[in-house]
Amino acid sequence: MTHPDLAPIRVTLLGTGTPQPDIERFGSATLIQAAGLNLLFDAGRGASLRLTQAGCPLGALHAVFFTHFHSDHTAGFADVYTSGYIPAPFGKRRKPLRIFGPEGIEEFAEGMQMAFRGDVRERAIQSLPVEATRLVPSRISEGVVFDEHGVRVTAFGTYHHDFAPTYGFRIDHAGFSVVLSGDTAADPRVGDAARDCDLLVHEVAAIHPSMQDDAFFRDVVMKGHTSPEEAAAIFSGARPRLAVFTHIVQIPGGAMGPSVQSILDRTALGYDGTVIPGQDLMTLDIGESGVHVSSALAEQAHA
């Protein structure tokens, strides 16, 4: 069996939550490590803290990829960016940070650098490399957007809302593959990208029966997300070795929302493969023996 530390691809779910503030589930963020590269996909609330817990220095990121610009996918980036160039062990970035995203990524980079000009100016006395404070944006479209050291990242379109393009990503390395759906309604393009992949990390949303007639949740929220039944259909077509739910939306009725178990149960009615709920700091090591799953938070709690 392949030792997890030697697996060709390691995936760490840094944040599996939603815009709802939740100390157990931080904002959307996923770290993928392969061929010595540290690639961050989305950077929601608390991404810098989870990266640190995962043992990845903020200054060690090689690139950041954004599926879209909703705040629960971007709010943590400011800390990832600015703390990454501080010349301390958790930072020490010495090169510009490359960021990839949909139309608007140039504006995002410019605004971020503008917001922290004062920080850069005041830290100049710390022998701060000016290059380390730069962001280099690249606008993505469908197709290969990154191909280095044998690691290829391919973007594919998804539907999350009407007013701007959104993307998912497929990452390939050494014959293994990971697909990240990003936020999306049920979209056949996700299934096409994920066909026979090793790991499919997919969002999911469930609404309490008492809220089915609420116009906002029914016509706005659920329109841009994937129900458990819809996820089951995508999984059945793609047949990944393992499917993992992230960005788990649980729309409550009263005080309680649909449980994670009920979401899994609904999915199982239409899909006979393995599906597990993601947790923050869950690691998934992909190799010849399959996908090895471990939970850093659970291990820390029992240490």
N, C-alpha and C positions, 0 to 999 in steps of 0.2 A: 504493500500500500504506500502511495506517495505521502511523505511527511508533509503536513500542512504548510510548514515554513518553506518548503521547496516547491510548492504548487506553482504552475506557470502563471495563474491568475489568482489574486486574492481580492475579494470584494468585501468592503466594510460598510455596513449601513450606518451612517453617522446620524442621520435624522430621518425618522419614519412618520413624522407627524404632519399636521395641517396648520392653517393659520391660528387655530385654537391654541393658546399658550398651555403647554403641558410639560412639566418637569421630567416626565418619563419619555416623552416623544418630542425631540427637537425638530426644527424645520428641515425641510427636504435637503438632503446632502448624501452623496455616496462617494466613497473613495475606492478607486480601482488601482491596484499595484501590479505591474507586470514589467518584466525586463528592466528592472531598476527604476521605472518611472512611477511617479505618484500623480495620478490624474483625478481631479475633483470634479464631480458632476453635480451642479447646483450647490448653493451655499446659503441655506436657510438659517434661521435663528439658532445660534449656538454652534455653528459649524467649527469655529476655531477651538472651542472647548472639546468637542468630540474628536477633532483631529489630534489634539494633544493627548486625550485619553487613549487614542488608538496608537500612539507612539510615533506619529508623523509630524515632525517640526513644520511649522507654518512656512518657513523659508525653503522647505524641501519640495514644495509643489512645482511640478513642471508645466502644468496647464490647468485651466479651469474651463468647464463647458457648462453653458446654461441652456436648459430646455425652453425657458420663456422667462419673462420678467416679473411675474407675480412676486409680491414681497416675501412670501413664505419660502421662496426659492433663492432670494437674493439678499435678504436683510442681514445675514451673517457675513457677507462678503467683505464689508468694510473692515471688520476686525481681522479677517484672514489676510487681506491686502496690507493693512498698515502695521499689524504686529509682525508680519512676515519680513518686513525690511528692518526691523529693530535689530541691531547687532548684538543679540543675546542668544543663548543656546536654542530658544524656541523659535528664533527668526533666522537671521544671517543670510537672507536672500541677497544675492549680489548681481543678479541679472533682472531685466524686465520680466514681468509676469504676463504670460500670454493668456488671453481670455477669448473664448469662442462662444458665439451666440447668434440669435436671429437678428433681423433688421432692428436697429436701435442699439447694437452693442457698442458702436463708436460713441454714441451719445452717453451711454452708461459709463464707459471708461473715462470720457472727458469730465463728466460730472463728478465721478469718484475722485479723480485727481484734483479737481478744483476744490472739492470739499475739504481735502486734507493738505492743501498747500501750506497752511499754517503749521500743521504737524511736521511736515517735511522741513520747513524753514527752521523750526525750533530744535529739531533733532540733528540739524546739520553739524552742530558742535560735537556730535558723537561719531565723527568720521563716517557718516552715513553715505554709502555709495549712491550717487544720484541715479544711476541706472536702475538700482533696485527699487526705486520709487515709481518707475514707469510701468504703465499698463499698455500692452500691445494687443489691440482688439482685432479679431477676424470675424467677419460676417459669414455665417454658414448658410448653405442651402442643401438640398438633398444630394447625398453622395459622400464620398470619402472626404473627411475634413482634417484628418490627422493620420500620418503614417510614418512612424519613426521607431527604430530599434525593434522592428518586427511587430509593433503594436499598431493596429489599424482601427480608427474610429470612424464609423459611418453614420451619418445623420439621415433620418427619415421623417417625413412629415406626419403630424398627428392633428386631430381636431380637439381643441380645448375650449376655444371661443371664436367668435366671428371676426374680431377686429385686428388680429395680428397672427403671424405664423408661429406655430409651436412645433417642437421636435422631440423625438426620442433618439436614442443612440444604441448602436451595436458595436461592441468592442471585440476584436478578434486578436488572438495571439497563440502561437504554437499549436494551432489546430483546435483551440478551445474558444468558446464564445459566450458573451454576456450581452443581454439586451435589457435596456432601461426604457420603460414606456414613457416616463415623465407623466405629467398630468394630461389625461386624455379621456374623451368619451370612447366607447367601444369603436375601435378603428381597425379594419382589416390589414392596414399597413403594419401595425404592430405584429400581428400574427405572421405576416409574410417575412418580416425581418427576423422573427424569432424561430422560424421553422427549424426544428431539430437542434436548437441551441442547447448549451449546457445549463444555463441559468437565465430565467426570465424574471426580472423584478418589475412588478406591475402594480399600479395604483388600484384602489378599489373604494367604492362608496356605497353606503347603505343608509336607508332612511326608515325611521320608525313608522309603522303603519298609521299612527295618528297624525302624521305630518304629510301624508301622501297628497293631500289637497292644498297644501301651502304653496302658493304660486312661486315664491322665491326659491324654495328648495326644489320643487318639481321642475320648474321651467328654466331656472338659472343654474343652480348648483348641479343637479343631476344631469342636466343637458351636457355638461362638460366633463363628466366623470363616468366611470365604468361600474355597473352593478355586479354583484357576485355571479349572477346568471350569465351576464355578458362576458365576464372574465372567463367563466368556464368554457364558453364557446371558443374564445380565442385560444385558451390552453389546449383544447381538444384538437384544434387545427394545427397548432405549432408543435405540440408534444415535446416540450423542453424536458431535460433530465430532472430539473427541479423548478418549481414556480414559487415565488415569494411575494407576498403582498407588502406594499409600503404605502405611504400617504393614505393611511386608513381613515376614511371619513365616516364618522358615526353620527348621523343627524338624529338628535334626541327627540323624544316625545315626552314632555314633562321633564323629569330629572335624568332619565336614563336613555341612552342611545342603544342601537343594536349592538350586541356583544360581538367580540371578535370570533367567538366560537360559532355564533349564529351565521356569521359571514362565511366561515369555512364550511359549515353544514350546507348552506345554500349553494356554494360552489361545487361541493361534492355531488350534488344531485345531477350535475351536468358534466362532470369531469372525473375520470377514474385515476388520474395521476396524483403525484404528491404535491401538495400545496401547504406552505407553512406561513404563519404570520411573521413579518419582519419585526425586529426589535432594534432599538438604538444600540450600536456597537456590536451587533451580530456580525461575525465574520464568516465568509463562505469561500473556502479554498477549493479551486477547481483544478483537477488533475486526472490522470489516467484512471484512478479508482473511483471517480465520481466527484460529488460536491460534498466536502466536509464542512459541517456547520458547527459553530461554537458561539457562545454568548459571553462576551467580556463583562457585561454588566452583571450577569448571573454569577460569574466566577468571582468578581470583585465583592459581591454581596456575601459570598460564602468564604471569603479569604480570612 
